[in-house]
Amino acid sequence: MTDLTVEVYDTTLRDGAQQEGMNLSVADKLAIAPLLDQLGVGIIEGGWPGAVPKDTEFFALVAKELTFTHAQFAAFGMTRRAGTTAGSDPQVRALLDSETPIITLVAKSDIRHAERALRVSGDENLAMIEETVAFLVGEGRRVILDAEHFFDGYMFDPSYAVRALKAAEAGGASTLVLCDTNGGMLPDDISRIVTAVEARTTAQLGMHAHNDSGCAVANSMAAVAAGATHVQGCVNGYGERTGNADLVAVAANLEIKRGVIALKGDGLKESTRIAHTISEITNIAPFARQPYVGASAFAHKAGLHASAIKVDPDLYQHTQPELVGNDMRMLVSEMAGRASIELKGREMGFDLTGKPEVLKRVMERVKNAEAMGYTFDAADASFELLLRWELGEAPKYWDVETWRVRVTSAPGNPQQADAEAVVKLRAAGGQRFVTVGEGNGPVNALDHALRTALAGAYPTIGRFELTDYKVRIMDASHGTDAVTRVLITTVDTETGAQWRTVGVGPNMIEASWEALTDSLFYGLLKSDATPQP
């Protein structure tokens, strides 16, 4: 164990969001940010206010709605433009308006980029760096400099690359981040260059690695070994092209392999849950073979491995899965351990101590459900309902007899379709309801029909608003016959409480119906609604 502490800087919400196919809404970013704080990162970079309207809106909401336990919030932007002053540059002013305690500035450290991309002289580029940093520091902000293309620039002209760092240092930057923007460096290059730079600078050094050479995590580790005490990356390795350094893998390597303090609180133990939950929010399937937190990271097939693991699991595992909140698995299908279920139950207010049969039943249900395509990582509400049903602690609000939905094209306009749903159910006391709902799609129509049937008995339902709806095809090779998973997010507009439910079915409608009914059921449960006749 060393006394070294490394500052962990997460850029999932900005650099990670540049991944092809990822499109984070403001609501998505508001859901991810608290998870990053739970992970225990030191800094969360929220985006580029002033340049991206969605990010400007997000920063305004963060100031009103979010409180962080571990992390500080950072805004990202660029140095002043050529021919202006930092105080008059609208984009620099927008960084101040974000009201974040930390501002990260991206600046050119490769003379070729300064001259060809910015079309300014090398000296003007250095002035832009120093003056912008000094202005923001003078406004009371901590300034981190992201030296873009630093390693490529250093390989071409080491003197100028270091001068760019020295300009930021002269302006008062607290941290100089060396960026492998093109992602082509190898660990020995990183070690050599970081060592040389450390000898010529006094500010804290950081590392920002992209994964184009497959070395982002290794390069981050090499930078720390050479003297960097600040590392940047994204959860799950998100990012443009082949992604950024996987921040969870970097942090786990630092803490488990090197004894370095990286994440605050119990973030490391929660990393598997958090990584998977963020994966559900981004609607990008988790990578099963992802180091540490992947479903296959500690999975073993039968045979020689199984025999050895019965004697000593460490014979075939590089570390203990519990350290990162994962589980060892002996089966190909998903499986939750009894300890995980007991801990999750305790978190939800259920004491399962001394109830091995309940734990066994719940474990089997979770295992079988996940083999079918369910996921409870981002659907705590569905897991709590499963647990309550096994414990016999779930009230009965209604019994559905049948439901059906019909979609028809509008007369004379085959591109426009109308949906109509019919729901037949009995309330807890036996009263029968048959209701019709119309909507702009089959799920919307089912939602209207179900709410109409229940509104009289349970007016609380009117407060429940569906705020997010995600669909994932589980076995795309089956085409239109594939199993579908639906994840629904619902919020109680009166209390602000939010929950997620999951449904799986042979088609989108059946999966949606399950997630929808569970969502309303859970909302009633949490609002202490009494089953009505």
N, C-alpha and C positions, 0 to 999 in steps of 0.2 A: 504494500500500500504506500502510495506517495502522498505528499501534501498538495499536489498540483490540482488546481481547479480550472476547468476549461469552460468558457462562456459559450453556451449553445444558442445559436441564432436560427430560427425557423423562417423559411421563406416560401412555405407551401402556398400561402394565399396570394403570392405575387409571382415568383418565378415558377413555382409548381403549377400554377393555374395556366401557364403558357403551354402545357402539354397538349399535344394534338388530341382532339376529341373531348377535352375537358372544358366545361363552361359553368363556372361557379356563379350562382346567383348571390345577391346580397344576403338572402336568408341562409344559403349554404355557408357563406363565410362567417355569418354570425353563429352558426352551429359548430363550425370547426374551431374557431378561435378559443372557446372555453376548453375544448379537448386538448389543444396544444398547451394551454396553461396547466391542465391536469397532468400532462406529460412531464411538466417540470422544466420546460425550456426557459432560458433566461430572457430572450427577446423574441417577440412575434412581429414579423414584418407584414403589415396589412395590405400594402398595395401602393399605388402611385396616385395620390390625390392631386387634383388639378389637371392631370393628363388623361385619366380614365374616369368618366362621370360615375360609373358604378362604384369605383373606389372612393370617390368623394362622398357619395351617399353613405357608404359603409363606415367611413371614419366618423361621420356625424352621429351615426347610430351607436358606434362603439362607445363614444364619450357619454352617451345617455344610458345605455342598456347593460354594458358589460363591466364587471369588476374582476381583476385578475389577482390571484393569490401569489403566484410565483413569477410571472412574466411582466416585462415592460413592453410597451407597444412602440413600434417604429413605423415611420413613413419613409417611402422610397422616392427619390427623384434625382434630377441631374443638376450639374453645376449651371451657373448663369450662362446665358448665351453670349456669344462674342459681341463686343460693341455696346454692351449694357453694363449696368451695375447690379450687384446681387440684390440690393434693396428694391430695385425697380423691376426686376424680372418677375412676371406674374406667376411663373411656375415655382420659383423659390418662395414667393409670398404664400402660395397655396400650401407648401410644406409647413410653414409656420401656422397657417390657419387650421391645420389638422390637429393641433394642440398635443401632439405626441412629444414625450420627453426625449425621444431619440429620433434623429433624422439620418438616414443612410443616403449618401450621395454616390452616384456612379460617375466615374470620370475616366477619360482615356489615359492609359499609361503606356501605350504603344505609339511611338511617334508616327508610324504609318497611318494609324487610325485618326490621329489628330489632324494630320495634313490632308488625308484623302477623304475621310468620312465627315469630320467637322469642318474641313477646309479652313483651318486656322494654323498659324505658326506654332511651333513648339513652345515658344515663350508665352504666347497668348493663352495657350491651353493651360500652362502652369499658373498663370495669373488667374484664370477662371477658377481653378481648383482652390488656390490659397484664399482668394477673396470671398468665395462663396462659403467656404468652411469658416473663415473668420467672422463673417456676417452672422451665420447661424449660431456659432458659439457665443457671439456677443449678445444674442437674443436669449441666451440661457439654455440652449439645447446641447445635448451630447451629440457629436457628429462622428459617424462611422464612414470611412471612405471605402467604397468598392472599386478597387483599381482594375478596371475592365481590361481583359486581354493581357494581364500583367506578365504571365509566364512567356507567352509568345513574344511580347514586346521586349522582355528581358533577354530572350535568346537572340533577338535581332539587334537591340541597342541597350545593353544593361545600364549604361550611364543615364539615359533619359528615363527609363522605367523607374529607377531609384529617385531621380529628381522629381518625378510626379508624386512619389510618396513623401519626399521631403517638403514639397509645397503644401501638402495636406497637413503634415506635421507642424509646419510653421504657422498654419492657420489655426491650429489648436485641435485637430482631429484626435480623438481618443484611441481609435482603432484603425489600422491599415489592413484592409482585407485583400489578399493576393488572389486574383480570380483566374482560374483556368477556364476561361469563357468558352473556348473551342473544345475543351475536354480531351485534348490529345496528349497531355503529359503522362509520364510514367513516374513511379515512386522515387526512383533514384534522382531524376531531374528535380522533383519537388524538394527532396532532402538537401540537395546541393544548393539550390537557389534560395530556399528559406533560410538556410544557415548563413549564406552570404548577406542576405538582406538584414537579418537580425543584427549583424555586426555594424551596420551602417545606419540603423534607425533606433529610436528610443521608445516610440509608441507601441502599444500592444499590437501584435501581428495576428491576422486571421487568415482563414483558408476558405475559399469558395470553389468547389470542384464540380465539374460536369462529368458525365459518365461515358463520353464518346469512345474512350479507349478501354472501357470496362474497369477503370481503376479509381473511380471517384472516392469510394470508401477508403481504399488503400492510400490514395494520395492525401486524403484528410488525415489519416493516421500518421503518415510520414511527415506532414507539416507540423503536427503536434510534437512529434518526437524531435523535430528540428528547432522547436521553440515557439510555435504558434500557440496561443491560449484562447483562441476564438475560432469556432468552426460554424460554417453555414451549411444548410442543406434542407431537404424536404422530407416529410413523412412519406414512406413508401417509395422514395426515390422519384417522386413526380418531377416533371420539368420538360422543357422543350427537347426535341430530338430524342436522345436516349436517356434523358433525365439528369437530375442533380444527385449529389451524394445522398444516399438513404440515411436520414438523420438518426433513425432508431438504431440502425446497424452501427453507425459511428459511435453513438453514445454508449451502446452496449459493449462494444469493443473497448472503449476507453475505460469504462467502469469495471467490467468483468476481467478483461485481459491485462489492463495496465493499472488498475487501482486509482484511476483519476476520477475526481468528482465532476460529473457532467450535468446530470438532471437533478432537479430539486424535488424534495418530498419523496413520495413513493412512485414517481413517474416510471422508473424502469420496470417495476413489477406490474404496472398497468399498461405497458407499451403494446402488448398484443391486442388487448381490448380496444385501446385507442386507435391503433393502426387499422384494425378491421372496421371500427365504427366510421372513421374518416373515409375508408374505402366505400362504405355504403352510401355516405352522403355525396361523394363525388360520382357515384354510380359507375365506378370502375372496378371490375372484379378483382378481388385480392389475388396476389401471385402466390400460389401454394408453396413454391420453393424459395420464397423470400427468406433470407437469413433471420434467425431468431424468432420472428413472429409469424412466419408462414405456416399453413396447416401441415405441411410436410417437413418442417424444420426439425422436428423430433419424432418423426414417424418411422417405424421399422416394420419390414415384412417378416413373415414367419421364416423359420429356418435357423441358420447359424446365428444371426443377430438375436433372434428371440431367445434362444438358449442362453446366450451370453448375458443378455439383459436381465434374465431372471436371477442370475448370480450377482451382477453388478451393472446397473444401467450406464455408469460412467465408462464402461468398456467400449461403448459405441456412441457416446455423446460427448461433444466438446465442452458442454457446460450443462448446468441444471436448468431445465425449461421453466421451472417456477420463478427463476430470477427475472424473467421477462414476461411472466404471466401466461406462459404457454403450457401445453401438456404433452407428455410423451404418448404416442399412439402406437398400438400394435396392429391396427386394422387400417385398411385403405380408406374406409368411410370416416366421416367426422365423428368425434367422440369427446364428450366432456367428462372430466374426472369428477368423482364424488366430492373431493375437497373443493373444487371450483364451484360446484352447485351449492354446497353448504355455505361457502363464503358469499356467493351471490344472493342466496336466500336470506342470509343475515343482513346483507346490505338493504334488502327490501323489507326487513322487519319480521322475518320468519326464523324461528329457532329450530333448526333441523338436527341439533345434537341428539344423539341417541336414537335416531330414526333411520337405521340403515336400510330398511325395506322401502321407505319413501324415497331415500336417495337413489336406491337401485332402480326404482320404477321411473323416477324423473330422468335419471341418466339414460335409461333405455329409450325413453320417449324422445329425449333430445338427440340421441344417436340416430334413431330411426328417422326422425324428422329431418335432420341435417343431411342424411343420405338421400332424402327425397328432394332436397333443394332448399329447405328452410335455413334461415340464419337468425340467430338470436343476438348476435353481436351488437346490432344497431336497432334491435326491436325488443327492448326491455319489457315493454308492456305485454307483448305476446308471451314472453317467458314467465312473467308473473302470473298471467292467466293460467298457463300450463301448470305452474306450481300450485296455484289455488285449487284447480280442478283435482289434482292428485291428493291434496290435503282435505278435499271436501269443504273448502271454505269459499266457494264461489256461489253467490246468490243466483236465482233464475229470474231474469227480467222478462224474457219472452221465449216462446218456442216457434220457430219458423216452420210452416207447413210446406210451402213451395214459393219459388220466385222464378220469374222469367223476364226476359228483356227482348225487345224487338227493335231493329233498326231498319228504317225504310227511307228510300231516297225521296226527295221532294218532287212533286209533280212538275215535269218539264225541266227539272234541274238535277240530273243524276250526280252532280258533284256535291250537292248539299244533302245531308241525311238528318233525319229526326229520330230520336230514341225514345222509347216508351217502355216502362217497367211496371210489372204487377207483382206485389208482395202480399202473401197470405200468411198471417201469423196469429198466435194466441198470446195474450198478455199473461202475466204470472197467475192471475185469478181465473183465467179461462176465457175471458172475453175475446172474441174473434174479430180480426180486422182484415179487410181486403182493400188495399189502396193502390192507386195508380200514380206514377210519377213520370214526368217528362224532363228531358235534359238535352244538352248539346252533345251527349255521347252516352253509351250504355252505362258506364259507371256513375255518371252524374244522375242519370235517370233512376238507377237503383238507390242511390243515396237519397234522392227526393222521396221516393216511395217508402223507404224504410223510415225516414224521419217523420213523414206524414202519419204513418201508422203508430208511431211511438210518442209523438209530441204531446198528445193529450195526457198520457199517463206520466210522461217524464219530460216536463218542459225544459229541464236543464240541458237537454240535447241541443236546444237552440243556441247554446253558447259554444258548441263544439264546431270548430272550423277546420276543414282539411286544407293544410298549407303546402303540402308537398306530396308528390305522387311519382314513384319511380318504378319502372318495369325493367326486368332483366330476363333474357332468354337463357335458360340453364344448359340446354344441349342443342346448340345452334345447328348441329349436323342433321337434326331431325326436321329442319325447316319449319313449316307452319304447324307441324305436329309436336313441336318442342314443348317441354315443361316450362312454365312461366312463373317467375317470382315477382311479387308486387310488394313494395314497401311504402306505407302511408304514414305521413306525419300529421298529427292533429294537435290543435292548440285550444285550450279553454280561454276564450276571449275575456272572461271576467277575472280569472286568477292568473293568467299568463302561463299556466302549467302546459307542458308539451310532452307528447309521448308518440312512440312509433310502434306500429304493428306490421306483421308480415303475413302474407298469404301465398300459397303455392297451389297450382292447379294445372290441368292439361291445357288450359287456355287462359287468356288474360282476364276474362270476365269472372270465372270461378275464383281465380286467385284474388282478384280485386274484391269480390264479395266477402271472402273470408277476412281479408285485412280490414275491410270497412266495418263489418259487424263486430269484430273484436275491438276496433277502435272506439265505437260507440259504447260497447259493453264496458270497456276499461274506464272510459270517461265517467259513466254513471257510477261505477264502483268507487272511483276516487272522489266523486262529489257526494258520496254517502247517500245516494238515492235509495229509497226503499222500494222493493218490488211492489208494483201496484196491480190491482185487479183490472 
